[in-house]
């Protein structure tokens, strides 16, 4: 029986540790992204300068495909050059296309000519440096863009932020309940031993006090 209790306790501890290892990073990343999006609404949220971007169109196939998740690195626009793949904001939407030319105005201003690899023509509007969110260096996860879109939805936030927090709270309550139960059981055992010892002492004293005939 004692061995079964130890095994059950070990399983609970292992599951609790696994949940902490898996869920805490997810919670921290999600909270960081959400806070970043509110503090800097004009930028794509990211962590440590790396910004995940879901691919919503096929304009860059076969470099990456619709539904992929790509990672763009924040960079200084002065270092951007032809053939770099950049992510920029256009009317509030993230677009990731390749630089096919750099234009320099008479006043020294720079703008970028961009084009999707799968498109036949260049993009109509030029990209200004302040629109650039980062450069793509090849990092991607195939098919994970759809997951990110779900994560940014209300349902996704409930599933991946609220639920993990509730699970951690639940596991902490269970752990504390088990510890309290174990402590009460141990206290009851000690009390029973003490009562048995007192009873034995009383019996011994009574036997010693009995008058001899």
Secondary structure as GFF3:
##gff-version 3
##sequence-region A 1 213
A	DSSP	alpha_helix	2	39	.	.	.	ID=ss1
A	DSSP	beta_strand	50	54	.	.	.	ID=ss2
A	DSSP	beta_strand	69	73	.	.	.	ID=ss3
A	DSSP	three_ten_helix	77	79	.	.	.	ID=ss4
A	DSSP	beta_strand	85	90	.	.	.	ID=ss5
A	DSSP	beta_strand	93	104	.	.	.	ID=ss6
A	DSSP	beta_strand	110	115	.	.	.	ID=ss7
A	DSSP	beta_strand	127	128	.	.	.	ID=ss8
A	DSSP	three_ten_helix	129	131	.	.	.	ID=ss9
A	DSSP	beta_strand	132	141	.	.	.	ID=ss10
A	DSSP	alpha_helix	145	151	.	.	.	ID=ss11
A	DSSP	alpha_helix	154	157	.	.	.	ID=ss12
A	DSSP	pi_helix	158	162	.	.	.	ID=ss13
A	DSSP	alpha_helix	163	209	.	.	.	ID=ss14
###
